[in-house]
Every structure is written in C-alpha cells, then in structure tokens.
Amino acid sequence: MGKNATDRVHMRDLLSIFKKEKFHDGLSRSGKQLQKRYKCFQKILSETTAVLEIMADMEEKAAGDYLFDMQYLRSNLHVISHKVPHIIDCLNKISDGKYAELNGVLRRVESEIQAILSRERKTEKLTKDVVNRRGRVKNLLRVKSPTPLKGRKVLIDSGIIACKGVGTGNAYVVNKEGDLNNFPEGAVLIAKNTSPKFVTVMNKAAAIVTDAGSASGYMASLAREFRVPAIVNTKVATKIIMSGLEITVDAFNGNIYEGRIDEVIELDQIRENLFKNTHIFEILDKVLKKIVPLNLISHGENLLKPEFCKTLHDITFLAHEVSMDEMFKISGGPEVKEGEAVKLDSKIPTDIYMIDLDGGIDNRLRSIMSDNIRSVPMNAFLKGMMSMKWPGPRPVNARGFASAVADIALKTSHPRDKVWGKSFALISREYMNFCIRLGYHLSTVEAYAGDNIDHNYIRFNFMGGGASFDRRIRRTRFIEEILEKLDFKVDKSGDVLNARINRYERQAVEEKLNILGRLAVYTKQLDMVMFSDACVDYCIQEFMRECCSR
C-alpha cells in the first residue's frame, strides 16, 4: 500500500470515532460512563491533594517548630487511611482495574505503621524547660531576624516556603532536565517550575527557588526529606536571578538576598530541633519514613508500577500520574460518539463537537455558541484560536501552496468535513480534553485549570502531516522550541511530540492555553512550507513576536 493510501486509511480510522447518531436529550450510556470516569479523576485529584497537605503538615511538625501530641499523629493517620483506599479505588475504575495490586501495598504499609505505634504506647510530655527553651529561640529569631534585614539588598520577598532553612551559594539556573547533569556542589537551584527530578541534586543543593509550584507538591516533599531550604511560587526568580550570582535564601522569613548574609546564616546555625530527643518526635520520625519518601522517582516515569511502591507517598504519586495518563486517552476512545455531543457554532473552519462532563456548557442545546461554554481551559484555548487570522502563518517561500490552502479553508464550496475533519472535546468547568483536527495533522490538548495549583496542568500531543518527512520534522522542531519557551517539558520522537507542564496558577494556565490556541492555527499546514531550517528559525521569531507578546 502506497503512502497516500496509508494516510487515507489512517485518517478514516481517526474519523471513525465520530459515528453519526440521532441527537437526543441526555447522554447515552457511554456518555454517562465518561462523566463517571471524570468524577473519579476529580476524586483522585482532591484526595491526593488532601493527603499531600497532611504529609506536609506532619513534616513541618517534625522540623520542631510546633507542639503536637499522639492525638495529632493518630488523627492524621486515621484521615490518610480513609483517603488512600478511595484514591486506589478511583484509579482502578478509570484504568479498568490495572492497579489492584496497590491495595496489597497499602495493607503492608499500614501494617508497618501500626507495628510502630503498638510498640510506642507511651507519650512523653514536654517539660517546662523545653517549652521555655522554645520561647527563647522564638524571641531570639524575632529580635535578630527582621524581615527584611536593613541595609541588605532583597532580590525577592514573595513566594511560598516549602522547606524551612537557610542556604547560600552561587545560583544555578535549570532551564531543562539535562542541566541537572552539571549541577555544581553547593549551588542554589533556580528553576521556572518544580520537578521531582530535582531529587538527583538535592544532596548537593544549598537551596531551591522556583517561579511556580506549591508547598504540598512532590518536589517540596522531597526537599523536606533532604532538608533542602526551598521557596516556591516566587513568580520572578528566573527573571531576577542569573546563574553565577551569589545569593542567600532565607526560607524562614521568605527573603532572598543578594550576596552572602552572615547574620541570616548564623541564625540558622543556632536553631535547634526542640523535639529531637523526645519520645513523640522519635515516633513521628519512624512513622514518616513509612509515609513520606518517594521511591518511584528513582525508577523513572516509564516504570510507575505498584511493585516499586513502598510508602503512601509512592501510592499517591503513582495514582496522580497514571490517572492523568488514563484521562488523556479518553477523547480518542471508541466510546465517544458524535450523537452525544453538541456542535460549536463558530468561524473556525473545522467542526467542533463537545460533551459536557460537568458544568462545561450552560445548557443542552443541539448547537452552541462560544458564550455557552463555561469551561475555563476551553474558553482560553478557543480565544487563542479565534484571535488568529485564518488560514495561518504567512508563507516564507511557498506562495502557490499557501494560496491553495487559503482557498480550501475559506471557500464555502469545499465541504469542511472532507478537508479538515472533525474536532472533539470533553469539557467540564475546570477540565478539557480537546482532540483537534486541522488539515492533515492531529493534536490533543488536555488541561485542568482550577483554583488549586496542585491540580493544574496542560498536556499536549502533536502528530501527523501531509508533507515529506523532513518538512514534518522541521515543523515539529518549531513546535518544540515554542513550547520550551513557554516552560513545557517536551519529548519528541520523529514527527511526534508530547509536552507537559504542571502546577501553575489558574491565570498562568489560561495564558498558556491561549497561546497554544494560536499555535494550533499557526502550525496548520506549516510542514508544507518548512523547506529549510532558516524557515523554521524565521517562524519561531515571528510567532514569539506576534503571538506571545500580546
């Protein structure tokens, strides 16, 4: 079978998921199954976040700054023991039971925790001496550590403290994962976003500072485990701090100073863990070793398997990551039927159908306008698409072909379905899974944009094209470089590209989705005019100038 025939078969298979059915009120059985699947996904997100927040609080108590007792420990363990089974149950529902083994892992970990508690029935009370000592340390910090120190240059005084402490050293900006290979001993890691992969250099890092992220995220937990001072969500760290600049990170008061600040360093050195030699602290320390360590990171993202899970953190991490993988697949599944969807009435030259999973559309009309969409991520993406001039980028040196594309896209005499195919979206108030067909390529954009930063993410997949392989490769390089400039982590294989970004605030997610909408329009048929590497460079500059600076 020739290449053109193969492409036609491939396109027919892709479009076969859109079976024509009579529209009716309500969703069919498959539509209801999609809604249930989404509800399970939401449950995993919320319960995982709740467990991580409890873990973060317990780790903070272990730092010795707050009083607690056995009741605190037992009540938190009780909450976790109820939430983790729900997480596992929901994960198995959306993955058709692939992760049933996690129940065995959970039982083993809970048994180990109960064995620790049964051996440690006695509860030691803090003496007045310890309490008084705690008061003196707090007064000392309050008197000698003003916020900020006068006469010292403060580079950043915003952000969230993920792990308390003080670190000083030369800044080292990590723009991509490969930069970690050259991380110098004693440097301060500066990055746009948090990543569990930072664990590979935490034994060398003096501190960690990021633009985005949260204190209950996976990297934050790892930083606390390794006792690396960390401030996240500063929003401006990579813009203000350059590699090589000596800085002092005060992750007690949330200040980052230029230079080495001995007063701050000395305050950190005189601090003491008030519970270090107490019985209650020893119990908490032993229990946390069964809860907090994240062992899955050492096995890599492609080996997220129950057999590698040893702690409750491993279970929640696996569930969170795998659930997103499972949800990413649903827009192309055989259960999606056109008859269950409503059609978007817009000027975009492709037919877009939508299924409302939960609050994504304000009514159940057969056809809707953009004003009827209540989905935050979908609105952001569509606004980006509709802000562009169709049919897309200016041709660099392919006037004849570009004109033909414009003619096909804009003349009503050409049936849109035959040229552009159909695009399909599953949406809720905070979620979208949008399978977009424009021309001869297929993109899938999945996003969650809500008020909880730990839930928010964007995933992007791009594949296909009708030009020669070398031109498709150039277009993929163009997309890759644009996405990397937008802080995405990108994996590319040939002319197939996958990108991902996590834990940004809702507004930032909306802004990035808006740009992705513009990118979808700009790249339509772009492989046809990618006749040289110089053309790629030109298009990158043009897109960044005209589409990312608005």
HELIX and SHEET records of a PDB file:
HELIX    1   1 LYS A    3  LEU A   15  1                                  13    
HELIX    2   2 ARG A   29  ALA A   62  1                                  34    
HELIX    3   3 MET A   70  ILE A   94  1                                  25    
HELIX    4   4 LEU A  102  ARG A  119  1                                  18    
HELIX    5   5 LYS A  128  LYS A  144  1                                  17    
HELIX    6   6 GLU A  177  ASN A  182  5                                   6    
HELIX    7   7 PRO A  196  VAL A  201  5                                   6    
HELIX    8   8 TYR A  218  PHE A  226  1                                   9    
HELIX    9   9 ALA A  237  ILE A  240  1                                   4    
HELIX   10  10 ASP A  262  ILE A  270  1                                   9    
HELIX   11  11 HIS A  279  ILE A  291  1                                  13    
HELIX   12  12 LEU A  296  HIS A  299  5                                   4    
HELIX   13  13 GLU A  301  LEU A  303  5                                   3    
HELIX   14  14 PRO A  306  PHE A  308  5                                   3    
HELIX   15  15 LEU A  312  PHE A  328  1                                  17    
HELIX   16  16 ILE A  330  GLY A  332  5                                   3    
HELIX   17  17 GLU A  338  GLU A  340  5                                   3    
HELIX   18  18 SER A  370  ASN A  372  5                                   3    
HELIX   19  19 VAL A  376  MET A  386  1                                  11    
HELIX   20  20 ARG A  399  LEU A  410  1                                  12    
HELIX   21  21 ARG A  416  TRP A  420  1                                   5    
HELIX   22  22 PHE A  469  LYS A  485  1                                  17    
HELIX   23  23 ARG A  506  TYR A  522  1                                  17    
HELIX   24  24 LEU A  526  VAL A  529  5                                   4    
HELIX   25  25 ASP A  533  CYS A  547  1                                  15    
SHEET    1   A 8 VAL A 154  ILE A 156  0                                        
SHEET    2   A 8 ASN A 255  GLU A 258 -1                                        
SHEET    3   A 8 GLU A 246  ASP A 250 -1                                        
SHEET    4   A 8 VAL A 166  VAL A 174 -1                                        
SHEET    5   A 8 VAL A 188  ALA A 191  1                                        
SHEET    6   A 8 ALA A 207  THR A 210  1                                        
SHEET    7   A 8 ALA A 230  VAL A 232  1                                        
SHEET    8   A 8 ILE A 160  CYS A 163 -1                                        
SHEET    1   B 9 SER A 367  ILE A 368  0                                        
SHEET    2   B 9 VAL A 342  LEU A 344  1                                        
SHEET    3   B 9 ASP A 351  ASP A 358 -1                                        
SHEET    4   B 9 LYS A 422  SER A 428  1                                        
SHEET    5   B 9 TYR A 431  LEU A 438 -1                                        
SHEET    6   B 9 HIS A 441  TYR A 448 -1                                        
SHEET    7   B 9 TYR A 457  GLY A 464 -1                                        
SHEET    8   B 9 VAL A 496  ASN A 502 -1                                        
SHEET    9   B 9 LYS A 489  SER A 493 -1                                        
END                                                                             
